[in-house]
Amino acid sequence: MKIQVNSDKTIDVNADLTSFVEGEVNRALTRFAAKLTRVEVHLSDVDNQKTGRADKRCLIEARPVGDQPRSASATATTTEAAVRQALGKLQRALTTFFGRRGRPAKEVAAHVVKPKKAAAKKTAKRKPAAKKGAAKKTASKKSTKLSPRGPKKKGVYQARRKSWPSR
């Protein structure tokens, strides 16, 4: 796993900052080291040397082998805090990504769309459907010109346009 540290012109990347970032990345992402080709860390100052709340930004991009890159970003008052927060977000995102990737698609879909027990009980207690002939009669009584949003409403005088609704 290769680690690159980039910054804008307002942040000086010296040996101390580089070693700190590389140490934090190695600490947080050691589990995924075999599955990642490169990790890029982009450091920037949001409001260009003005002091204030949360003006340091860290964007971390991890590139899994044979897949699209995953990224996470965070803003904080110091560069170190922003790096730690972004690494936490990226670690959670990679855990989810590699966890779902290791399981079959059916198992993931069943886990995500699994209905709650209360919803299953409500559907079981519904009344049986009406007869098909009655449903056809009610369908034929409805007007055929329905918009996707439902039936049209009655016209109301619109004072701003100064026009009466057409009939």
C-alpha positions as CSV (number, residue, x, y, z in Angstrom):
1,M,0.0,0.0,0.0
2,K,1.5,3.3,-1.2
3,I,0.7,6.5,0.8
4,Q,0.8,9.9,-0.9
5,V,0.4,13.2,1.0
6,N,-0.6,16.2,-1.0
7,S,-1.5,19.7,0.1
8,D,-2.4,23.1,-1.2
9,K,-0.1,26.1,-1.1
10,T,-1.3,27.2,2.4
11,I,-0.2,24.1,4.2
12,D,3.5,23.3,4.5
13,V,4.1,19.5,4.2
14,N,7.3,18.9,6.2
15,A,8.8,15.6,7.4
16,D,6.9,15.7,10.7
17,L,3.5,16.1,9.1
18,T,4.2,13.4,6.5
19,S,5.4,10.9,9.2
20,F,2.3,11.7,11.3
21,V,-0.1,11.2,8.4
22,E,1.6,8.0,7.3
23,G,1.6,6.6,10.8
24,E,-2.1,7.3,11.2
25,V,-3.0,5.8,7.9
26,N,-0.9,2.7,8.7
27,R,-2.6,2.4,12.1
28,A,-6.1,2.8,10.8
29,L,-5.9,0.8,7.6
30,T,-3.6,-2.1,8.4
31,R,-6.5,-4.6,8.0
32,F,-7.0,-3.5,4.4
33,A,-3.3,-3.1,3.4
34,A,-3.4,-6.2,1.2
35,K,-6.6,-5.1,-0.6
36,L,-5.5,-1.5,-1.3
37,T,-3.0,-0.3,-3.9
38,R,-2.7,3.4,-2.9
39,V,-4.0,5.8,-0.3
40,E,-3.9,9.5,-1.2
41,V,-4.3,12.2,1.5
42,H,-5.2,15.7,0.4
43,L,-4.8,18.5,3.0
44,S,-6.1,22.0,2.4
45,D,-7.0,25.2,4.3
46,V,-10.6,26.1,3.5
47,D,-10.5,29.8,4.1
48,N,-6.8,30.5,3.2
49,Q,-4.9,31.4,6.4
50,K,-7.9,33.0,8.1
51,T,-8.5,31.8,11.6
52,G,-11.8,30.4,12.6
53,R,-13.8,27.3,13.3
54,A,-13.1,24.2,11.3
55,D,-10.9,25.6,8.5
56,K,-8.6,22.6,7.9
57,R,-9.9,20.0,5.4
58,C,-8.6,16.4,4.8
59,L,-9.8,14.3,1.9
60,I,-8.6,10.7,1.9
61,E,-9.0,8.5,-1.1
62,A,-8.3,4.8,-0.9
63,R,-8.0,2.7,-4.1
64,P,-9.1,-1.0,-3.7
65,V,-7.5,-3.5,-6.1
66,G,-9.7,-3.7,-9.2
67,D,-12.4,-1.4,-8.1
68,Q,-13.5,2.2,-7.9
69,P,-11.8,4.4,-5.3
70,R,-13.5,5.2,-2.0
71,S,-13.1,8.5,-0.3
72,A,-13.9,10.3,2.9
73,S,-13.4,13.9,4.0
74,A,-13.5,15.9,7.2
75,T,-13.0,19.4,8.4
76,A,-11.6,20.4,11.8
77,T,-9.7,23.2,13.6
78,T,-6.4,21.4,13.2
79,T,-4.9,19.3,10.5
80,E,-4.3,16.4,12.8
81,A,-7.9,16.3,14.0
82,A,-9.1,16.4,10.4
83,V,-6.8,13.5,9.4
84,R,-8.1,11.4,12.3
85,Q,-11.8,12.1,11.6
86,A,-11.4,11.4,7.9
87,L,-9.6,8.1,8.6
88,G,-12.4,7.0,10.9
89,K,-14.9,7.7,8.2
90,L,-12.9,5.9,5.6
91,Q,-12.3,2.9,7.9
92,R,-16.0,2.5,8.4
93,A,-16.7,2.9,4.7
94,L,-14.0,0.3,3.7
95,T,-15.3,-2.2,6.4
96,T,-18.8,-1.9,4.9
97,F,-17.5,-2.2,1.3
98,F,-15.2,-5.2,1.8
99,G,-17.8,-6.9,4.1
100,R,-20.5,-6.7,1.5
101,R,-18.1,-7.7,-1.3
102,G,-17.2,-10.9,0.5
103,R,-20.8,-12.2,0.7
104,P,-23.0,-13.3,-2.1
105,A,-25.4,-10.7,-3.5
106,K,-28.5,-12.6,-2.4
107,E,-27.4,-12.6,1.2
108,V,-26.6,-8.8,1.1
109,A,-30.0,-8.0,-0.5
110,A,-31.9,-10.1,2.0
111,H,-30.1,-8.4,4.9
112,V,-30.8,-4.9,3.6
113,V,-34.5,-5.3,2.6
114,K,-35.5,-7.6,5.4
115,P,-39.0,-6.6,6.6
116,K,-39.8,-6.0,10.3
117,K,-41.9,-8.5,12.2
118,A,-44.7,-5.9,12.8
119,A,-45.0,-5.1,9.1
120,A,-45.3,-8.8,8.3
121,K,-48.1,-9.3,10.9
122,K,-50.1,-6.3,9.4
123,T,-49.9,-7.7,5.9
124,A,-51.1,-11.1,7.1
125,K,-54.3,-9.7,8.8
126,R,-55.5,-7.8,5.7
127,K,-59.0,-8.6,4.3
128,P,-59.2,-10.8,1.2
129,A,-59.4,-8.9,-2.1
130,A,-62.8,-8.1,-3.6
131,K,-64.1,-10.1,-6.6
132,K,-62.5,-9.5,-9.9
133,G,-65.8,-8.4,-11.6
134,A,-66.4,-5.7,-9.0
135,A,-62.9,-4.4,-9.5
136,K,-63.5,-4.2,-13.3
137,K,-66.7,-2.2,-12.8
138,T,-65.1,0.4,-10.6
139,A,-62.1,0.7,-13.0
140,S,-64.4,1.4,-15.9
141,K,-66.2,4.2,-14.0
142,K,-63.0,6.1,-13.4
143,S,-62.0,8.6,-16.1
144,T,-59.3,7.5,-18.4
145,K,-57.5,10.8,-18.5
146,L,-55.5,10.7,-15.3
147,S,-52.2,12.4,-14.9
148,P,-49.4,10.5,-13.0
149,R,-50.2,12.8,-10.0
150,G,-53.8,11.9,-9.8
151,P,-57.1,13.5,-11.0
152,K,-57.0,17.1,-12.0
153,K,-58.4,19.6,-9.4
154,K,-61.2,22.1,-10.2
155,G,-60.0,25.4,-11.5
156,V,-59.7,28.3,-9.1
157,Y,-59.5,32.0,-10.0
158,Q,-55.8,33.0,-9.9
159,A,-55.6,36.7,-9.1
160,R,-51.9,37.1,-10.1
161,R,-52.4,35.7,-13.5
162,K,-55.7,37.5,-14.0
163,S,-57.2,34.6,-15.9
164,W,-60.2,32.4,-15.4
165,P,-59.8,28.6,-15.6
166,S,-60.8,27.1,-18.9
167,R,-63.7,24.7,-18.9
